[in-house]
């Protein structure tokens, strides 16, 4: 193989009650990585589109190419050289797993180029390393679902223990990205280091309820469990009109609505594409009333993860 | 109906990672309540066996008869009178849901006597009230599984939201009650009111893992998730030889081992009755080495809950 073009999906992390442990993939948006072999060893970046010039063009400092290099080193294949082009289709700091989608597309693409020496699960540590470089925190709740597809639980990091949970086929996601930016590091910084035992118990109940609801296809239980008593009350203040937008989603039959990842994107879950579209319209209109433009993505739960778009 | 004799099972609450939200019922031990109609209105206690004289004989102060009276009042049937006999088959303060089994047997029996005016779920608030009277805390993680059978999650108390989770048929429980006593109020008192965010995240991961493992019948995942980083490290000091007994269970292929409820009973889960018996033997021997006698119960997961033993 000399050329691979691969897509990796955006993701919704936390999913209300599951801070740092839950995430799911959506069909769109997503980032695209092109990898082309070259004769000399080493990875170089040819171009990055869609990032407004904000990501490093130096391959030794860009998270995507750094982890591709780690993967080559692990395989003892530092003889391999390639040219990388990265197409960002979502803004940085959007809360939709932008850095994760790029890292996953990158490691997936180079693994395809080399004839799949690693399984999907084996690629995960490389993608997590990409998150550490890009965001300063080695979290897996975006790279996990972007790489494996579906609804993913990160039970533990040491050792890494990641698994998928089946979800109802009719479950749909509304993802609204308001045109403001939240820095993931800031969003982490404002969290308290301690949680009351009472709130811990409530949140554990919601975690148990969401997993059971997804597996039993019990939409009422899913809805009752999409409640975050720990993180959302703190981070909501970073998103103007958060309460109003959430209420608009719930008024339009959303099963639940909360912050996507560290925000400012907000997600809602619902029982059909039609409902998801209606919810999205209501959420966008509510942002607009406050003069905030936004972008809408309506999608099923993406069970596939990264996708090979082209190879030759 | 003039006479009902009913059994309600012991329960294991918390189940390692699910403090105050998880519980399951076992086949034995369990408490038995006999209810016999009498001509005059009002509930009287005829006898209590197996409590070493420690429970109130005054029906207006005994949790079981108080909640039976509440049930009659709710039905506007204060004309009904009955004589109650309570057979305690497990010690008070054992961590096996002793007070819950009695309360459940009581409300189940009087509901049968009256021709089932309430569903099982409708009986739950009465049984929870019994816990409040008996233990000073209206928790449902023992009465829930004792009344509904199976593995039960209490997602929320306000409003009450309780549901069952399917478990593998081959799952078995070893329950060992060392001959020491822990007061539930003391066991609550030593807990910290704050939990680190880090431990909250770990525990949520284990909650998600245990539910997924039970529903997928993935015993490895069940085993990895039977970990309690919040409560067990604090309460284990109340149980002499806790670490040694737990290790003995794990050395004998237990999927996990922790404190049953507030202790001092300890439970282990395993994949067969044979394993559960072997684990129990090893746990008892370890207690014995420290001069502590104990009682062993080996059981499947009781999916039935309370049982009508006799009616006429």
Interface residues (C-beta under 8 A of the other chain):
Chain A: X17 X18 X19 X20 X21 X22 X153 X154 X155 X156 X161 X163 X165 X191 X192 X193 X194 X195 X196 X197 X198 X200 X201 X202 X203 X204 X205 X206 X207 X208 X209 X211 X212 X215 X221 X224 X225 X230
Chain B: X17 X18 X19 X20 X21 X22 X153 X154 X155 X156 X161 X163 X165 X191 X192 X193 X194 X195 X196 X197 X198 X200 X201 X202 X203 X204 X205 X206 X207 X208 X209 X211 X212 X215 X221 X224 X225 X230
